[in-house]
Amino acid sequence: MIIDIEGNRKDYEQEREARQRRLLAYAEEIQKIALGQTDQLLKELIDERHRLGMTQQDISDITGILPSNIARLEAGGRVPTLVVLQKYAAAVGKHVELRLVEQEQSV
Protein backbone atom coordinates (compact mmCIF):
# COMPACT_ATOMS: atom_id res chain seq x y z
CA MET A 1 0.00 0.00 0.00
CA ILE A 2 1.43 3.32 -1.10
CA ILE A 3 0.51 6.44 0.91
CA ASP A 4 0.56 9.75 -0.91
CA ILE A 5 1.93 11.93 1.90
CA GLU A 6 2.34 15.00 -0.29
CA GLY A 7 -1.18 14.65 -1.66
CA ASN A 8 -2.60 14.19 1.82
CA ARG A 9 -0.66 17.22 3.01
CA LYS A 10 -1.98 19.39 0.15
CA ASP A 11 -5.55 18.23 0.82
CA TYR A 12 -5.12 19.00 4.51
CA GLU A 13 -3.72 22.49 3.78
CA GLN A 14 -6.55 23.29 1.37
CA GLU A 15 -9.19 22.15 3.84
CA ARG A 16 -7.53 24.12 6.64
CA GLU A 17 -7.52 27.29 4.52
CA ALA A 18 -11.18 26.75 3.56
CA ARG A 19 -12.09 26.24 7.22
CA GLN A 20 -10.25 29.44 8.20
CA ARG A 21 -12.13 31.39 5.51
CA ARG A 22 -15.48 30.01 6.75
CA LEU A 23 -14.64 30.88 10.37
CA LEU A 24 -13.56 34.40 9.39
CA ALA A 25 -16.78 34.95 7.42
CA TYR A 26 -18.81 33.63 10.37
CA ALA A 27 -16.98 35.91 12.84
CA GLU A 28 -17.47 38.92 10.56
CA GLU A 29 -21.20 38.24 10.29
CA ILE A 30 -21.54 37.93 14.08
CA GLN A 31 -19.58 41.19 14.48
CA LYS A 32 -21.95 42.92 12.05
CA ILE A 33 -25.02 41.70 13.94
CA ALA A 34 -23.55 42.67 17.32
CA LEU A 35 -22.54 46.09 16.01
CA GLY A 36 -26.06 46.71 14.69
CA GLN A 37 -27.63 45.77 18.02
CA THR A 38 -25.09 47.84 19.94
CA ASP A 39 -25.65 50.86 17.68
CA GLN A 40 -29.36 50.83 18.57
CA LEU A 41 -28.61 50.57 22.29
CA LEU A 42 -26.05 53.37 22.09
CA LYS A 43 -28.53 55.57 20.23
CA GLU A 44 -31.02 55.06 23.05
CA LEU A 45 -28.38 55.84 25.69
CA ILE A 46 -27.24 58.98 23.87
CA ASP A 47 -30.87 60.10 23.43
CA GLU A 48 -31.41 59.61 27.17
CA ARG A 49 -28.23 61.57 27.95
CA HIS A 50 -29.48 64.44 25.79
CA ARG A 51 -32.96 64.25 27.34
CA LEU A 52 -31.38 64.60 30.78
CA GLY A 53 -29.24 67.52 29.60
CA MET A 54 -26.04 65.66 30.39
CA THR A 55 -22.73 66.10 28.60
CA GLN A 56 -20.15 63.48 27.71
CA GLN A 57 -18.04 64.97 30.51
CA ASP A 58 -20.91 64.33 32.96
CA ILE A 59 -21.01 60.68 31.87
CA SER A 60 -17.22 60.51 32.21
CA ASP A 61 -17.31 61.97 35.72
CA ILE A 62 -19.97 59.48 36.85
CA THR A 63 -18.53 56.37 35.18
CA GLY A 64 -14.81 57.00 35.41
CA ILE A 65 -14.52 56.40 31.66
CA LEU A 66 -12.27 58.95 29.97
CA PRO A 67 -14.15 61.63 27.98
CA SER A 68 -12.25 60.63 24.82
CA ASN A 69 -13.45 57.05 25.28
CA ILE A 70 -17.03 58.25 25.79
CA ALA A 71 -16.75 60.19 22.51
CA ARG A 72 -15.40 57.12 20.69
CA LEU A 73 -18.12 54.96 22.24
CA GLU A 74 -20.83 57.33 21.07
CA ALA A 75 -19.30 57.55 17.59
CA GLY A 76 -19.87 53.80 17.20
CA GLY A 77 -17.99 51.51 14.90
CA ARG A 78 -16.86 49.15 17.66
CA VAL A 79 -18.71 46.80 19.94
CA PRO A 80 -18.22 48.01 23.54
CA THR A 81 -17.96 45.65 26.47
CA LEU A 82 -21.01 44.90 28.56
CA VAL A 83 -19.36 46.57 31.56
CA VAL A 84 -18.97 49.85 29.64
CA LEU A 85 -22.61 49.72 28.50
CA GLN A 86 -23.77 49.01 32.05
CA LYS A 87 -21.74 51.94 33.44
CA TYR A 88 -23.12 54.33 30.82
CA ALA A 89 -26.68 53.10 31.36
CA ALA A 90 -26.36 53.50 35.14
CA ALA A 91 -25.09 57.06 34.65
CA VAL A 92 -28.37 57.96 32.90
CA GLY A 93 -30.51 56.05 35.39
CA LYS A 94 -31.07 52.94 33.28
CA HIS A 95 -29.77 49.37 33.20
CA VAL A 96 -28.89 46.95 30.45
CA GLU A 97 -31.02 43.84 30.33
CA LEU A 98 -29.82 40.72 28.52
CA ARG A 99 -32.03 37.93 27.26
CA LEU A 100 -31.19 34.63 25.66
CA VAL A 101 -33.57 34.01 22.75
CA GLU A 102 -33.74 31.79 19.71
CA GLN A 103 -31.96 33.13 16.64
CA GLU A 104 -34.28 34.64 14.06
CA GLN A 105 -31.95 33.67 11.26
CA SER A 106 -28.95 31.44 10.93
CA VAL A 107 -25.62 33.25 11.01
C-alpha positions in Angstrom: 0.0 0.0 0.0 1.4 3.3 -1.1 0.5 6.4 0.9 0.6 9.7 -0.9 1.9 11.9 1.9 2.3 15.0 -0.3 -1.2 14.6 -1.7 -2.6 14.2 1.8 -0.7 17.2 3.0 -2.0 19.4 0.2 -5.5 18.2 0.8 -5.1 19.0 4.5 -3.7 22.5 3.8 -6.6 23.3 1.4 -9.2 22.1 3.8 -7.5 24.1 6.6 -7.5 27.3 4.5 -11.2 26.8 3.6 -12.1 26.2 7.2 -10.3 29.4 8.2 -12.1 31.4 5.5 -15.5 30.0 6.7 -14.6 30.9 10.4 -13.6 34.4 9.4 -16.8 35.0 7.4 -18.8 33.6 10.4 -17.0 35.9 12.8 -17.5 38.9 10.6 -21.2 38.2 10.3 -21.5 37.9 14.1 -19.6 41.2 14.5 -22.0 42.9 12.0 -25.0 41.7 13.9 -23.6 42.7 17.3 -22.5 46.1 16.0 -26.1 46.7 14.7 -27.6 45.8 18.0 -25.1 47.8 19.9 -25.7 50.9 17.7 -29.4 50.8 18.6 -28.6 50.6 22.3 -26.0 53.4 22.1 -28.5 55.6 20.2 -31.0 55.1 23.1 -28.4 55.8 25.7 -27.2 59.0 23.9 -30.9 60.1 23.4 -31.4 59.6 27.2 -28.2 61.6 28.0 -29.5 64.4 25.8 -33.0 64.3 27.3 -31.4 64.6 30.8 -29.2 67.5 29.6 -26.0 65.7 30.4 -22.7 66.1 28.6 -20.1 63.5 27.7 -18.0 65.0 30.5 -20.9 64.3 33.0 -21.0 60.7 31.9 -17.2 60.5 32.2 -17.3 62.0 35.7 -20.0 59.5 36.9 -18.5 56.4 35.2 -14.8 57.0 35.4 -14.5 56.4 31.7 -12.3 59.0 30.0 -14.1 61.6 28.0 -12.3 60.6 24.8 -13.4 57.0 25.3 -17.0 58.3 25.8 -16.7 60.2 22.5 -15.4 57.1 20.7 -18.1 55.0 22.2 -20.8 57.3 21.1 -19.3 57.5 17.6 -19.9 53.8 17.2 -18.0 51.5 14.9 -16.9 49.1 17.7 -18.7 46.8 19.9 -18.2 48.0 23.5 -18.0 45.6 26.5 -21.0 44.9 28.6 -19.4 46.6 31.6 -19.0 49.8 29.6 -22.6 49.7 28.5 -23.8 49.0 32.0 -21.7 51.9 33.4 -23.1 54.3 30.8 -26.7 53.1 31.4 -26.4 53.5 35.1 -25.1 57.1 34.6 -28.4 58.0 32.9 -30.5 56.0 35.4 -31.1 52.9 33.3 -29.8 49.4 33.2 -28.9 47.0 30.4 -31.0 43.8 30.3 -29.8 40.7 28.5 -32.0 37.9 27.3 -31.2 34.6 25.7 -33.6 34.0 22.8 -33.7 31.8 19.7 -32.0 33.1 16.6 -34.3 34.6 14.1 -32.0 33.7 11.3 -29.0 31.4 10.9 -25.6 33.3 11.0 
